[in-house]
Amino acid sequence: MSRRIRTPREGALTPEILVADGWADYSLLDSGDGRKLERFGRHILDRPDTQAIWSPSLSSVRWSTADARFLAGREEDGAGRWEATGRRAPEPWPIAYGPVRIEAQLTAFRHLGLFPEHQVHWNRVLAAVEQRARARVGNEPPTVLNLFGYTGMASLLPAAAGAKVTHVDASKKAISWARANQEMSGLSAAPIRWICDDAARFAAREVRRGSRYDIIVLDPPKYGRGPKGEVWRLEEQLPQLLTDCRALLDQRSSMLILTAYATHLSMLTLWRLVGDAFADLDGTITAGEMALREETTGRPLPTSLYVRWSRDA
Ligand SMILES: C[S@@+](CC[C@H](N)C(=O)[O-])C[C@H]1O[C@@H](n2cnc3c(N)ncnc32)[C@H](O)[C@@H]1O
C-alpha cells in the first residue's frame, strides 16, 4: 500500500498572517507603550501587552476613557490586579459573537474570558462544521473536540451550528463559566459533553477507546495543570498530544487547529510537528501568526502562533 505523504517539503511553507478585524462587540482601539486599549462590548479596558513596544496613536485623553486598567504584579505567572478608573469596576457583562454570548469578567490574569484574535479560526471551524454536515455520513452530526476549552466559545459556536461537541478543561471554574455561557446563549439543549480532565490524559484515553472526531481545536497554555496535579508543559508534551490528536482523526475528518502563546517555539516548529504527526493523512498544513487589527491605524498587533491541518469534507 502506498503512503501519500502530504507534508509540505522544507521551504514550501508560505506562512499566513491571520488578522482579526473585530466585530460589533470587540475592537482593538490602540496599542503602544507596552499596553493595548480595547473595547469589549460596553466597556473599554487597558491591559499590558508585551509586543506593543511602539508608541500609541491615540491621545492619553482617549486612553484615560478606559473603565479599568490591569496592573501587572511582580510574579512571572502574569497575575496582577485591575484598577477601576474613576467609575465602578465593570461587573460581569455579556459579549456577543453570532449566536453565542460569553460573560466577560476581569480576571486576575488580565484575561476576560475571550481571546478575540481567535475570531479568525471560529469562522473556519464553522465552515468546516457546515461542510461536514452537508457531506454527512448516515445521521451522525459532525463531531468537534475542543481541548483546553476555557470559557467555551470554540465549543458553543460549532454546537450552535449543529455539531456534537466534547469540551475538555482542567479547571472546574472554567467549565462552570463555559456552562453558564451555554445557558446565556440559549444553547442548553445543544449536545456538548463538558469534561473536567487533563487534556493530554483525556486524548490518550480517547485513542485507547478508538474514538474519532471530525474537527479538533486546541489552545494549550505554555504551562498548566490537570485536575489531579498533572503537569502540562507545551514544549515537552505537544508532540505526543499531536500524535494522539492525529489518531483521533481519520480519512473523513476535516480540520485541526492548534494555537500557541508566549512560547519560544517557532511557527515552523508547529508546522513540522503537525507535518510529522499527520504524514499519513491527506490534507494541507498551514502555519503562521495571529494578530488583532487596530481600529484607528489598521496595523496588526501580533498575539500568537497557529498551525492548521485541513481537508475538504
Ligand atoms: C485558554 S487556555 C490558555 C491558552 C491561551 N490562549 C494563553 O494565553 O496561553 C487555558 C485553559 O487551559 C486549561 N488548562 C490548563 N492546563 C490544562 C490541562 N493540563 N488540561 C486541560 N486543560 C488545561 C485552563 O484551565 C484554561 O481554561
The ligand as an SDF file (V2000), in Angstrom:
LIG
                    3D

 27 29  0  0  0  0  0  0  0  0999 V2000
   -7.4920   29.0490   27.0580 C   0  0  0  0  0  0  0  0  0  0  0  0
   -6.0620   28.1490   27.5060 S   0  0  0  0  0  0  0  0  0  0  0  0
   -4.8140   29.3560   27.5020 C   0  0  0  0  0  0  0  0  0  0  0  0
   -4.2050   29.4800   26.1950 C   0  0  0  0  0  0  0  0  0  0  0  0
   -4.1780   30.8900   25.9610 C   0  0  0  0  0  0  0  0  0  0  0  0
   -4.6850   31.3470   24.7680 N   0  0  0  0  0  0  0  0  0  0  0  0
   -2.9280   31.5630   26.5320 C   0  0  0  0  0  0  0  0  0  0  0  0
   -2.9640   32.7660   26.6220 O   0  0  0  0  0  0  0  0  0  0  0  0
   -1.9900   30.9040   26.9600 O   0  0  0  0  0  0  0  0  0  0  0  0
   -6.1750   27.9870   29.1320 C   0  0  0  0  0  0  0  0  0  0  0  0
   -7.1460   26.8830   29.5050 C   0  0  0  0  0  0  0  0  0  0  0  0
   -6.4440   25.6400   29.5540 O   0  0  0  0  0  0  0  0  0  0  0  0
   -6.8410   24.9900   30.7650 C   0  0  0  0  0  0  0  0  0  0  0  0
   -5.7790   24.0620   31.1410 N   0  0  0  0  0  0  0  0  0  0  0  0
   -4.5710   24.3130   31.6680 C   0  0  0  0  0  0  0  0  0  0  0  0
   -3.8780   23.1590   31.8480 N   0  0  0  0  0  0  0  0  0  0  0  0
   -4.6770   22.1600   31.4090 C   0  0  0  0  0  0  0  0  0  0  0  0
   -4.5400   20.7570   31.3170 C   0  0  0  0  0  0  0  0  0  0  0  0
   -3.4510   20.1380   31.7250 N   0  0  0  0  0  0  0  0  0  0  0  0
   -5.5620   20.0510   30.7760 N   0  0  0  0  0  0  0  0  0  0  0  0
   -6.6940   20.6660   30.3810 C   0  0  0  0  0  0  0  0  0  0  0  0
   -6.8840   21.9970   30.4440 N   0  0  0  0  0  0  0  0  0  0  0  0
   -5.8940   22.7290   30.9590 C   0  0  0  0  0  0  0  0  0  0  0  0
   -7.0730   26.1190   31.7560 C   0  0  0  0  0  0  0  0  0  0  0  0
   -7.9400   25.7330   32.7950 O   0  0  0  0  0  0  0  0  0  0  0  0
   -7.6910   27.2000   30.8660 C   0  0  0  0  0  0  0  0  0  0  0  0
   -9.0880   27.1740   30.8460 O   0  0  0  0  0  0  0  0  0  0  0  0
  1  2  1  0
  2  3  1  0
  2 10  1  0
  3  4  1  0
  4  5  1  0
  5  6  1  0
  5  7  1  0
  7  8  2  0
  7  9  1  0
 10 11  1  0
 11 12  1  0
 11 26  1  0
 12 13  1  0
 13 14  1  0
 13 24  1  0
 14 15  1  0
 14 23  1  0
 15 16  2  0
 16 17  1  0
 17 18  1  0
 17 23  2  0
 18 19  1  0
 18 20  2  0
 20 21  1  0
 21 22  2  0
 22 23  1  0
 24 25  1  0
 24 26  1  0
 26 27  1  0
M  CHG  2   2   1   9  -1
M  END
$$$$
